[in-house]
Amino acid sequence: MIASQPSPVSTHGFYAPAAPATAQGLSLVIVWLTICSSSIVFTDPAPYDVLMMGLVILLPLVRLTSFPPGIYGFLIIWLLIGAGGFVASMQSGMLDVAIEHTLITIYLSLSAVLIAAFVVKSPERHVRLIMSALTCGALIAAVAGMLGYFDVLPGARSLFTKFDRARGFFKDPNVYGPFLVPPLLYCLHGMIAGRPSRALLNAAFSGVIALGLLISFSRGAWFNAAVALLVYGYVLFVAAPSNRLRLKLVVIAFFAGCSAILGLFAALQVDAIASLFSERATLSQSYDVGPEGRFAGQINAFGVIAEHPLGIGALEFGRTFDNEDPHNIYLSMFLNTGWLGGFAYLGLVLATLAAAFRLSLRKGPLQGYAIVLLSAFAGLALEGLVIDTDHWRLFYILMGLVWGLVVAAQRPGALSGAA
């Protein structure tokens, strides 16, 4: 079977470390709480940021990180991006804004490096811990989004929705929706490759998260999920060790697809959902097209990038050259960090996808995690074509997880054992 997720110290979705009798045990609890809190982003800095800053000191101190050469390479690339950001900031008309934006990018990139080093220390155990925390956070966010969208509790709608769309504990539905995609994949993988006794639990978690994703009415999140599911299905099919398992996957995919269609049909019986779904389920909205639309701004951004190899500084494009930012992370990184940072960022994303793909095809205890993370990161990377994701905490968590697994897999014997 492909990388099931058994563990004597876990229940799917909720990691249960041994009683924190040691500093390491307590640190693992804090890591779990930190990742789980990434679902609560009402303010900046968020609780996640406060806890993560503490982990930057704590985890190396209690020897829960490992820094082989691959991790240093990961760090160097991010430092190049940060250096490009500082150079571009010098070209900005709002130096303080551009510098602050760059500093936040550097902090988040350091958090990705820390997560990667944490994963290298104990790949299976630590990835399971982080993914279970993400799953718990997604369930909390999805339930909050439902409470608000369906106006279950007094004041819930104003607190947990925006523009009549669920947003959970996030500021924006377009950030809330994509956050739910990796945990959805993780639960689906638990149904397919995990313990049969937990299939119903994983199915229930998947249903809650999927409904939360639907009522975000985020086209980007829906696209993200579609890409992630397609990549997951394709890689799982290719990596299956036998035709019997491939047949099983086809049958599961068929019934899962039927269940999704029935679930969507049932949800569309609610007038509020049907009305907003018909409005949002289009390739473009009025603000996307026209001379002042998003797509025209992206075309304009190409010209600005060509004329400014050093960049123009973060958020300068919307202030000086257009009526808003380009809503494309790759264009934004060229604008914010110049050609140096832009090419480094693009190369890092492509390298992450390539490394995760290679690892997902190699049999071993890390294969299942690699398939889930590759699929989730692919969806987020492609969504970056239509939205700026450079300060999304989820992006850095996923990238840190992938690089941690990739570096860990390079150690002798890391891929030994039954899949």
C-alpha positions in Angstrom: 0.0 0.0 0.0 1.2 3.5 -0.7 2.4 5.2 2.5 -0.3 4.7 5.0 -0.1 6.8 8.1 -0.3 4.4 11.1 1.1 5.6 14.4 0.8 4.4 17.9 0.7 7.9 19.2 -1.8 9.5 16.9 -5.5 9.6 15.9 -5.9 10.8 12.4 -6.2 14.6 12.3 -5.1 15.1 15.9 -1.5 14.3 17.0 -1.3 13.1 20.6 2.3 13.3 21.7 3.3 11.5 24.9 3.0 13.5 28.1 5.4 16.4 28.0 7.7 15.1 30.7 10.7 16.6 28.8 11.5 19.9 27.1 11.2 18.2 23.8 7.8 16.8 24.6 6.6 20.3 25.6 8.2 21.7 22.5 6.2 19.3 20.3 3.0 20.4 21.9 4.0 24.1 21.2 4.7 23.2 17.5 1.3 21.6 17.2 -0.4 24.6 18.7 1.6 27.0 16.5 0.6 25.2 13.3 -3.0 24.8 14.4 -3.2 28.5 15.2 -2.3 29.3 11.5 -6.1 29.1 11.0 -6.6 32.2 13.1 -5.5 35.3 11.2 -7.9 38.1 12.3 -4.9 40.5 13.1 -1.3 41.0 12.2 0.8 39.8 13.8 -1.4 36.7 14.3 -1.0 34.2 17.2 0.9 32.0 14.8 3.6 34.7 14.4 4.1 35.1 18.1 4.4 31.4 18.6 6.6 30.9 15.6 9.1 33.5 16.7 9.4 31.6 20.0 10.0 28.4 18.1 12.9 29.9 16.1 14.8 30.0 19.4 13.2 27.0 21.1 13.5 24.2 18.6 17.3 24.5 17.9 17.8 24.9 21.7 16.1 21.6 22.5 17.7 19.8 19.5 14.5 19.3 17.5 16.1 20.6 14.3 18.8 19.4 11.9 20.7 21.5 9.4 22.3 19.4 6.7 23.7 21.2 3.6 20.4 21.0 1.8 18.7 23.2 4.4 21.4 25.8 4.1 20.9 25.8 0.4 17.2 26.5 1.0 18.1 29.3 3.3 20.6 30.9 0.9 17.9 31.1 -1.9 15.5 32.9 0.4 18.3 35.3 1.5 18.9 36.1 -2.1 15.2 36.9 -2.5 15.4 39.1 0.6 18.5 40.9 -0.7 16.6 41.6 -4.0 13.8 43.0 -1.9 16.0 45.4 -0.1 17.6 46.6 -3.3 14.2 47.1 -4.9 13.0 49.0 -1.9 15.5 51.6 -2.6 13.6 52.4 -5.8 10.3 52.8 -4.0 8.5 56.1 -3.3 7.4 54.6 0.0 10.6 53.2 1.5 9.1 52.3 4.9 6.3 50.3 3.3 8.6 48.4 1.0 11.1 47.6 3.7 8.4 46.4 6.1 7.0 44.1 3.3 10.5 42.7 2.7 11.1 42.1 6.4 7.8 40.1 6.7 8.9 38.0 3.7 12.2 37.3 5.3 10.5 36.3 8.6 8.2 33.9 6.8 11.0 32.4 4.8 12.9 31.8 8.0 9.9 30.0 9.4 9.9 27.8 6.3 13.6 27.0 6.9 12.8 26.2 10.5 10.0 23.9 9.6 12.2 22.1 7.0 15.0 21.6 9.7 12.3 20.3 12.1 11.1 17.8 9.6 14.6 16.6 8.8 15.1 15.7 12.4 12.3 13.1 12.4 10.5 13.1 9.0 7.5 10.8 9.6 6.8 11.9 13.1 7.1 15.6 12.5 5.3 15.8 9.2 2.4 13.8 10.8 2.4 16.3 13.7 2.2 19.3 11.4 -0.4 17.9 9.1 -2.6 16.8 12.0 -2.4 20.4 13.4 -3.3 21.8 10.0 -6.3 19.4 9.8 -7.5 20.5 13.3 -7.1 24.2 12.3 -9.0 23.6 9.0 -11.8 21.9 10.9 -12.0 24.8 13.3 -11.9 27.3 10.5 -14.5 25.4 8.4 -16.9 25.1 11.3 -16.6 28.8 12.1 -17.2 29.6 8.4 -20.4 27.5 8.5 -21.6 29.1 11.7 -21.2 32.5 10.1 -22.5 31.6 6.6 -25.6 29.9 7.9 -26.0 32.5 10.7 -26.3 29.8 13.4 -25.2 32.0 16.3 -25.9 35.7 17.1 -23.2 37.8 15.6 -21.5 34.9 13.8 -22.3 36.1 10.4 -20.6 39.5 10.9 -17.6 37.8 12.5 -17.0 34.8 10.2 -18.2 36.0 6.8 -17.3 38.7 4.3 -19.2 39.7 1.2 -21.7 37.0 2.1 -18.9 34.4 1.8 -17.4 32.3 4.6 -14.0 33.4 5.8 -13.7 31.6 9.2 -11.0 33.2 11.3 -9.3 34.8 8.3 -9.6 38.3 7.0 -10.5 37.3 3.5 -12.5 34.3 2.0 -9.8 34.1 -0.7 -7.2 33.2 2.0 -9.6 31.0 4.1 -10.5 28.8 1.1 -7.0 27.7 0.0 -6.1 27.0 3.6 -8.6 24.1 3.6 -7.1 22.4 0.6 -4.1 20.6 2.1 -6.0 19.2 5.1 -8.7 18.0 2.6 -6.1 16.1 0.7 -4.6 14.7 3.9 -8.0 13.4 5.0 -8.8 11.9 1.6 -5.4 10.2 1.6 -6.3 8.8 5.1 -9.4 7.3 3.5 -7.4 5.6 0.7 -4.2 4.6 2.4 -4.8 4.9 6.1 -6.3 2.4 8.5 -9.7 1.1 7.4 -11.1 1.6 10.9 -10.6 5.4 10.4 -12.2 5.6 7.0 -15.5 7.0 8.3 -13.7 9.5 10.5 -11.7 10.7 7.6 -14.8 10.8 5.4 -16.5 13.0 8.0 -13.6 15.4 8.2 -13.4 15.6 4.4 -17.1 16.5 4.2 -16.8 19.2 6.8 -13.7 20.7 5.1 -15.2 20.4 1.6 -18.4 22.2 2.6 -16.3 25.0 4.2 -14.3 25.3 1.0 -17.5 25.5 -1.1 -19.0 28.3 0.9 -15.9 30.4 0.6 -17.0 31.0 -3.0 -13.4 31.6 -3.8 -12.7 30.9 -7.5 -9.0 30.7 -6.7 -9.6 28.2 -3.9 -11.8 26.0 -6.1 -9.2 26.1 -8.9 -6.5 25.3 -6.3 -8.5 22.3 -5.0 -9.2 21.0 -8.5 -5.5 21.1 -9.5 -4.5 19.5 -6.2 -7.0 16.7 -6.6 -6.0 16.0 -10.2 -2.3 15.9 -9.4 -3.0 13.7 -6.3 -5.0 11.3 -8.4 -2.5 11.1 -11.2 0.5 10.6 -9.0 -1.2 8.1 -6.8 -2.3 6.1 -9.9 1.2 6.2 -11.5 3.0 5.3 -8.2 0.6 2.4 -7.4 2.7 -0.8 -7.1 0.1 -3.0 -8.8 -2.8 -2.9 -11.3 -5.1 -4.2 -8.6 -4.4 -1.1 -6.5 -4.9 1.1 -9.6 -8.3 -0.5 -10.1 -9.1 0.2 -6.5 -8.2 3.8 -7.0 -10.4 4.1 -10.0 -13.3 2.7 -8.1 -12.7 5.0 -5.2 -12.4 8.0 -7.5 -15.7 7.1 -9.2 -17.6 6.8 -5.9 -15.9 9.9 -4.5 -16.8 11.9 -7.6 -20.4 10.7 -7.4 -20.5 11.7 -3.7 -19.1 15.1 -4.5 -21.7 15.7 -7.2 -24.5 14.6 -4.9 -23.1 16.8 -2.1 -22.9 19.8 -4.4 -26.4 19.1 -5.7 -27.7 19.0 -2.1 -25.9 22.2 -1.2 -27.3 24.0 -4.2 -30.8 23.4 -2.9 -30.1 26.2 -0.5 -31.1 29.3 -2.3 -28.3 31.5 -0.9 -25.6 29.0 -2.0 -27.2 28.5 -5.4 -27.4 32.2 -6.1 -23.8 33.0 -5.1 -22.5 29.9 -6.7 -23.9 30.8 -10.1 -22.4 34.2 -9.8 -18.9 33.0 -8.7 -18.6 29.9 -11.0 -17.4 31.9 -14.0 -13.9 32.2 -15.5 -13.9 36.0 -15.1 -15.7 38.7 -13.2 -16.3 42.3 -14.2 -13.1 43.4 -12.3 -11.0 41.0 -14.2 -11.5 42.4 -17.7 -11.4 45.8 -19.4 -8.6 48.4 -19.5 -8.8 48.8 -15.7 -9.2 45.1 -15.0 -6.9 42.6 -13.3 -5.7 41.0 -16.6 -4.8 44.4 -18.1 -2.8 45.2 -15.0 -0.8 42.0 -15.3 0.1 42.9 -18.9 1.2 46.3 -17.8 3.3 44.7 -15.1 5.4 42.9 -17.7 6.4 46.2 -19.2 7.4 47.6 -15.8 9.4 44.6 -15.0 11.3 44.8 -18.3 12.2 48.4 -17.6 13.2 48.0 -14.0 15.7 45.1 -13.5 16.3 46.1 -9.9 12.5 46.1 -9.2 10.4 49.0 -7.9 9.7 47.9 -4.3 6.7 46.2 -2.7 3.2 47.6 -3.3 4.7 50.4 -5.5 3.1 49.0 -8.7 -0.5 49.6 -7.5 0.4 53.1 -6.2 2.3 54.4 -9.2 1.8 52.3 -12.3 -1.7 50.9 -12.0 -4.8 51.1 -9.9 -4.0 47.9 -8.0 -1.4 45.2 -7.5 -1.0 42.7 -10.3 -2.6 39.8 -8.4 0.0 37.4 -9.7 2.7 36.3 -7.2 5.4 35.7 -9.9 4.9 39.2 -11.4 4.8 40.7 -7.9 8.1 39.0 -6.9 9.8 40.5 -10.0 8.4 43.9 -9.1 9.1 43.6 -5.4 12.6 42.0 -5.5 13.9 42.7 -9.0 15.2 40.2 -11.5 17.4 38.6 -8.9 14.7 37.9 -6.5 12.1 37.1 -9.1 14.1 34.5 -10.9 15.3 33.0 -7.5 11.6 32.8 -6.4 10.4 31.3 -9.6 13.3 28.8 -9.6 12.6 27.8 -6.0 8.9 27.1 -6.7 9.8 25.0 -9.8 12.6 23.2 -7.9 10.1 22.5 -5.0 7.6 21.0 -7.4 10.3 18.9 -9.2 11.8 17.6 -6.0 8.4 16.7 -4.5 7.4 14.9 -7.7 10.6 12.8 -7.7 10.1 11.9 -4.1 6.5 11.0 -4.6 7.5 8.3 -7.1 10.0 6.7 -4.7 8.6 3.9 -2.6 9.2 4.3 1.1 7.7 5.6 4.3 7.8 9.2 3.1 6.0 8.6 -0.2 2.4 9.2 0.9 3.3 12.5 2.6 5.2 13.5 -0.5 2.2 12.8 -2.8 -0.1 14.9 -0.5 2.3 17.8 -0.2 3.2 17.8 -3.9 -0.5 18.0 -4.8 -1.2 20.7 -2.2 1.8 22.8 -3.2 1.0 22.4 -6.9 -2.5 23.8 -6.4 -1.2 26.7 -4.4 1.6 27.4 -6.9 -0.8 27.6 -9.8 -3.3 29.7 -7.8 -0.4 32.2 -7.5 -1.0 33.1 -11.1 -4.2 34.9 -10.1 -3.4 36.1 -6.6 -0.5 37.3 -4.4 0.5 34.5 -2.0 3.9 35.9 -0.8 2.6 36.5 2.7 0.4 33.5 3.1 1.6 31.5 6.0 0.3 28.3 4.5 2.7 28.7 1.5 5.7 28.7 3.7 4.5 25.8 5.9 4.0 23.6 2.8 7.3 24.6 1.2 9.1 23.9 4.5 7.5 20.5 4.7 8.5 19.6 1.2 12.1 20.7 1.6 12.3 18.9 4.9 11.2 15.7 3.4 13.4 16.1 0.3 16.5 16.7 2.3 15.6 13.9 4.8 15.2 11.5 1.9 18.8 12.1 0.9 20.1 10.5 4.1 21.3 6.9 3.8 18.4 4.4 4.6 15.8 7.2 4.7 13.6 5.4 2.1 14.1 1.9 3.3 11.2 -0.1 4.7 7.8 -1.0 3.4 5.6 1.6 1.8 
